[in-house]
Amino acid sequence: MTTMTPTQALWLADTILALHVGIVVFVVGLLPLVLIGGALGWRWVRHFGLRLTHLVLMVFIAAQAWLGQLCPLTVWEQDLRRLAGQSGYRESFIEHWLSRLLYWEAPWWVFVAAYTLFALLVLLAWWRVRPLR
């Protein structure tokens, strides 16, 4: 069995961070597109698989917050950064900029409330702009 080098762990951590940001952009960005697209008659915003993926991700995110658990991607990324020997403020370019976009300092209840409200908005959009099978 081969072990991961610190450089490989850091690269993988940055890749997970980029994926995480992509998921956040998808979850947050799709809601206004669905609402606008529903009003403008864009058929693609009614794609069942796309909308189901969106809904499942948001419900999962809200459930994690209610259970007081971190996102698995966050946990995996942090473990890899520790494996890479990172401590303190030493970080890569990607981590520096994407982390600031993704991670906010606030009491836990703020995240629970925000994720719950957003999940409810996604559910409302599901009803308002019904996906097609």
Buried (B, 14 or more C-beta within 10 A) or exposed (E): EEEEEEEBBBBBBBEBBBEBBEBBEEBEEBBEBBBEBBEEEEEEBBBEEBBEBBBEBBBBBBEBBEEEEEBEBBEBBBEBBEBBEBEEEEBBEBBEEBBEEBEEEEEEEEBBBBBBEBBEBBEEBBEEBEBEE
